[in-house]
Structure formats: C-alpha cells, structure tokens
Amino acid sequence: YSSDLLNPTTNVTNYSTTNKKALNLGVYGADLGYATIYDQTQDAISYMAVTKRMTNELGISNLFDQEMLSRFEENLGTIDSLLALVSDAFKSADQYLKNNKQNDISVLILAGGWVETLHFATTLANSTGNQDIKNRIGEQKITIKNLVNLLLPYQANAEVGDMINQLNKLKDIYNNIEFTYDFKEPTVDVENKTTSINSESNVSMSEEQLKDISAKVAEIRNSIIK
C-alpha cells in the first residue's frame, strides 16, 4: 500500500467546473477502492467523505447519505462488504445521471476512474515486473477505444474534447501492442457468491511500450487532478 499513489483529499477544493468534479469523482472513487482493498481504515473513511462531498456538489444527492456512511463504518475490516457498498453507490450514481439525461457526467466519472486505476497498474508493473498486471494493462487496448467512443458525443465541450485528444494519444501507443483474448464462460459459485473469470488474454508488450504508456497515463492523470 502506498498513499502517495492517491490524489490528496485536500485537492478537492481545486475543482470548480462540473467536468473537473466529475473526472475527479471517478479518481476519488478509485482511490476509495484502493484504500479499501488494502484495509486502510482511516484513508478509506477520508476518501468516502470526499466522495460524498463531490456527489453532493454534482447534485447526485442521497447516495452517500448518513445511512450509507454508517453502513460503511460498521463494515470496516470486511473488505468484500465495503467494496460491494462502494460499487452499489457508484452504480446508483450512474443510473441517476442517465435517468436525468446527464450521460456526459457519467462518462467523465468513468474516464477519471479508469485513468486512476491504470495509474495504479502502471506504477505497480514498473516496480514489480508482475506479468499479470502487465497483461491487464495490455487489455486496456480494447477499453480505451470504447471509452473514447463514449466521450465522442460530448466533444463540443472544450474540456471533454481535450480529454479525448489526450486519450487518443494514449490509444496511438496501444496500437503497436499485440493483444489476443480467448473468451471462456465464467464459473459462478452461487453458494459462496463468487465468480471465476476463465477467459485468457495474451499480451505482447515491450518494456519500452510499458514505459511510454506509463508516461502518457501520468500526463493525463496530472491534467485531471491539478
């Protein structure tokens, strides 16, 4: 665990536009998940609080209400339950935005969260050399295309257009990465409430390509959280 990887909660006052708030809600949501996975109680509570603040500022009310915060605190130490609570809250936020014809905000939240998790992954891949993490990074060759397509309807907005341009530059780096995916049906264990992913991916990515992806991700992330 490294708290240095996270966007400091004190940065929350820097985000004045709706688009900036949406992008950083995604970032903070990923940070909340990261702190939760590592069972960092105090950080998790701090990121839950800042996430609540940002949803309120975006008008997504009553998602992180007192009942939700109480349930979060009651389940501290139970990682699966905490992640389920966070996941449900963001799913509800996504549905609220879509119901209120604010798909652009929903997509920006998704983009912010995706960039932050890729930031985690590239940092870990560079420090550990873990091949599984490298494979996950390579798999994003497909995801980034889908993400850009989701943002395109809102490119007339200057901030969204800038984000598309930055993601397209990252996509250009991914174009040279070889990636194959063999889909296999997942295995569901109803009794234990688990799902095993059986699909296999193969990624051919050089250290230089990983370095280029990491640098571009860091650049995009810095433009979001500054």
C-alpha positions as CSV (number, residue, x, y, z in Angstrom):
1,Y,0.0,0.0,0.0
2,S,1.3,3.5,-0.9
3,S,-0.8,6.5,-0.1
4,D,1.5,8.5,-2.3
5,L,-0.4,7.0,-5.3
6,L,-3.6,8.6,-4.3
7,N,-5.0,12.1,-5.2
8,P,-4.8,14.0,-1.9
9,T,-8.2,14.8,-0.5
10,T,-7.1,18.4,0.0
11,N,-7.2,18.8,-3.8
12,V,-11.0,18.7,-3.7
13,T,-11.2,22.5,-3.4
14,N,-9.3,22.9,-6.6
15,Y,-12.1,21.6,-8.8
16,S,-14.6,24.3,-9.8
17,T,-16.1,23.1,-13.1
18,T,-18.7,20.3,-13.4
19,N,-16.4,18.4,-15.7
20,K,-13.4,18.6,-13.4
21,K,-15.6,17.5,-10.5
22,A,-16.9,14.5,-12.5
23,L,-13.4,13.4,-13.6
24,N,-12.1,13.7,-10.0
25,L,-15.1,11.9,-8.5
26,G,-14.0,9.0,-10.7
27,V,-10.4,9.4,-9.4
28,Y,-11.5,9.6,-5.8
29,G,-13.8,6.6,-6.2
30,A,-10.8,4.6,-7.5
31,D,-8.7,5.8,-4.5
32,L,-11.5,4.8,-2.2
33,G,-11.5,1.3,-3.6
34,Y,-7.7,1.1,-3.4
35,A,-7.7,2.2,0.3
36,T,-10.5,-0.3,1.0
37,I,-8.7,-3.2,-0.7
38,Y,-5.7,-2.6,1.5
39,D,-7.8,-2.3,4.6
40,Q,-6.6,1.2,5.3
41,T,-9.4,2.3,7.6
42,Q,-8.5,6.0,8.1
43,D,-7.8,6.6,4.4
44,A,-10.9,4.8,3.4
45,I,-13.1,7.0,5.7
46,S,-11.4,10.1,4.3
47,Y,-12.0,9.2,0.7
48,M,-15.5,8.2,1.5
49,A,-16.1,11.7,2.9
50,V,-14.6,13.5,-0.1
51,T,-16.5,11.3,-2.5
52,K,-19.7,12.2,-0.6
53,R,-18.8,15.9,-0.9
54,M,-18.3,15.7,-4.7
55,T,-21.5,13.8,-5.3
56,N,-23.4,16.5,-3.4
57,E,-21.7,19.2,-5.5
58,L,-22.7,17.4,-8.7
59,G,-26.3,17.2,-7.5
60,I,-26.2,13.4,-7.1
61,S,-27.9,13.6,-3.8
62,N,-28.7,11.0,-1.1
63,L,-26.2,8.4,-2.5
64,F,-23.7,8.8,0.2
65,D,-26.1,9.7,3.0
66,Q,-25.7,9.1,6.7
67,E,-27.1,5.6,6.4
68,M,-24.5,4.7,3.8
69,L,-21.7,6.2,5.9
70,S,-22.9,4.3,8.9
71,R,-23.0,1.0,7.0
72,F,-19.5,1.7,5.7
73,E,-18.2,2.3,9.2
74,E,-20.0,-0.8,10.5
75,N,-18.3,-3.0,7.9
76,L,-14.8,-1.7,8.3
77,G,-12.4,-4.7,8.2
78,T,-14.8,-6.6,5.9
79,I,-13.3,-5.8,2.5
80,D,-15.8,-7.6,0.3
81,S,-18.8,-5.9,2.0
82,L,-17.1,-2.4,1.8
83,L,-16.3,-2.9,-1.9
84,A,-19.9,-4.0,-2.5
85,L,-21.2,-0.9,-0.8
86,V,-18.9,1.4,-2.9
87,S,-19.8,-0.4,-6.1
88,D,-23.5,-0.2,-5.4
89,A,-23.2,3.6,-4.7
90,F,-21.5,4.3,-8.0
91,K,-23.9,2.1,-9.9
92,S,-26.7,4.2,-8.4
93,A,-24.9,7.4,-9.3
94,D,-24.6,6.2,-12.9
95,Q,-28.2,5.3,-13.1
96,Y,-29.3,8.6,-11.5
97,L,-27.2,10.6,-14.1
98,K,-28.6,8.5,-17.0
99,N,-32.2,9.0,-15.8
100,N,-31.6,12.7,-15.7
101,K,-30.0,12.8,-19.1
102,Q,-26.5,13.6,-17.8
103,N,-24.7,10.9,-19.6
104,D,-21.8,13.2,-20.2
105,I,-21.1,13.5,-16.4
106,S,-21.4,9.7,-16.1
107,V,-18.9,9.1,-18.8
108,L,-16.4,11.6,-17.3
109,I,-16.7,9.8,-13.9
110,L,-15.9,6.6,-15.7
111,A,-12.9,8.2,-17.5
112,G,-11.5,9.6,-14.3
113,G,-11.8,6.2,-12.5
114,W,-10.2,4.3,-15.5
115,V,-7.2,6.7,-15.7
116,E,-6.6,6.4,-11.9
117,T,-6.7,2.6,-11.9
118,L,-4.4,2.5,-14.9
119,H,-2.1,4.8,-12.9
120,F,-2.1,2.2,-10.1
121,A,-1.4,-0.6,-12.5
122,T,1.4,1.0,-14.4
123,T,3.1,2.1,-11.2
124,L,2.9,-1.5,-9.8
125,A,4.0,-3.0,-13.1
126,N,7.1,-0.8,-13.2
127,S,8.0,-1.5,-9.6
128,T,7.3,-5.3,-9.5
129,G,7.5,-6.5,-13.1
130,N,4.4,-8.6,-12.4
131,Q,3.3,-10.2,-15.7
132,D,-0.4,-10.5,-14.7
133,I,-0.5,-6.7,-14.1
134,K,1.2,-6.1,-17.5
135,N,-1.4,-8.3,-19.1
136,R,-4.2,-6.2,-17.5
137,I,-2.5,-3.1,-18.8
138,G,-2.3,-4.5,-22.3
139,E,-6.0,-5.5,-22.2
140,Q,-6.9,-1.8,-22.0
141,K,-6.2,-1.6,-25.7
142,I,-9.8,-2.5,-26.2
143,T,-11.2,-0.5,-23.3
144,I,-9.6,2.8,-24.4
145,K,-11.3,2.5,-27.8
146,N,-14.7,2.1,-26.1
147,L,-14.0,4.9,-23.7
148,V,-13.2,7.4,-26.5
149,N,-16.3,6.4,-28.3
150,L,-18.4,7.0,-25.2
151,L,-16.9,10.5,-24.9
152,L,-17.2,11.5,-28.6
153,P,-20.9,12.7,-28.4
154,Y,-19.8,15.4,-26.0
155,Q,-16.6,16.5,-27.8
156,A,-18.0,20.0,-28.4
157,N,-17.3,20.7,-24.7
158,A,-13.7,22.0,-24.6
159,E,-12.8,20.0,-21.5
160,V,-14.2,16.8,-22.9
161,G,-12.5,17.5,-26.3
162,D,-9.2,17.9,-24.6
163,M,-9.7,14.6,-22.7
164,I,-10.5,12.8,-26.0
165,N,-7.3,14.2,-27.6
166,Q,-5.2,13.0,-24.7
167,L,-6.8,9.6,-24.7
168,N,-6.3,9.3,-28.5
169,K,-2.6,9.9,-28.0
170,L,-2.5,7.0,-25.5
171,K,-4.6,4.9,-27.9
172,D,-1.9,5.5,-30.6
173,I,0.7,4.0,-28.2
174,Y,-1.6,1.0,-27.7
175,N,-1.9,0.5,-31.5
176,N,1.5,-1.2,-31.5
177,I,0.7,-3.6,-28.8
178,E,-0.3,-7.1,-29.8
179,F,-3.3,-8.4,-27.7
180,T,-5.4,-11.5,-28.1
181,Y,-8.4,-12.5,-26.0
182,D,-9.9,-16.0,-25.7
183,F,-13.3,-15.8,-24.1
184,K,-14.4,-18.6,-21.9
185,E,-17.6,-18.7,-19.8
186,P,-17.0,-17.7,-16.2
187,T,-17.7,-20.1,-13.4
188,V,-20.3,-19.0,-10.8
189,D,-20.3,-20.4,-7.3
190,V,-23.7,-19.4,-6.1
191,E,-23.2,-20.8,-2.6
192,N,-20.0,-18.8,-1.9
193,K,-21.2,-15.9,-4.1
194,T,-18.0,-15.9,-6.2
195,T,-17.4,-15.7,-9.9
196,S,-14.2,-17.0,-11.5
197,I,-13.0,-15.5,-14.8
198,N,-11.8,-18.2,-17.1
199,S,-11.0,-16.2,-20.2
200,E,-7.4,-15.9,-21.2
201,S,-5.5,-12.9,-22.6
202,N,-2.1,-12.8,-24.2
203,V,-0.2,-9.5,-24.4
204,S,3.0,-8.8,-26.2
205,M,4.3,-5.5,-24.8
206,S,7.9,-4.4,-24.6
207,E,9.4,-2.6,-21.6
208,E,9.7,0.5,-23.9
209,Q,6.0,0.3,-24.7
210,L,5.2,0.0,-21.0
211,K,7.3,3.0,-20.3
212,D,5.5,5.0,-23.0
213,I,2.1,4.0,-21.6
214,S,3.1,4.9,-18.1
215,A,4.4,8.3,-19.1
216,K,1.2,9.2,-21.0
217,V,-1.0,7.9,-18.2
218,A,0.9,10.0,-15.7
219,E,0.5,13.1,-18.0
220,I,-3.3,12.5,-18.4
221,R,-3.8,12.0,-14.7
222,N,-1.8,15.1,-13.8
223,S,-4.0,17.1,-16.1
224,I,-7.1,15.7,-14.3
225,I,-6.1,16.2,-10.7
226,K,-4.1,19.5,-10.9
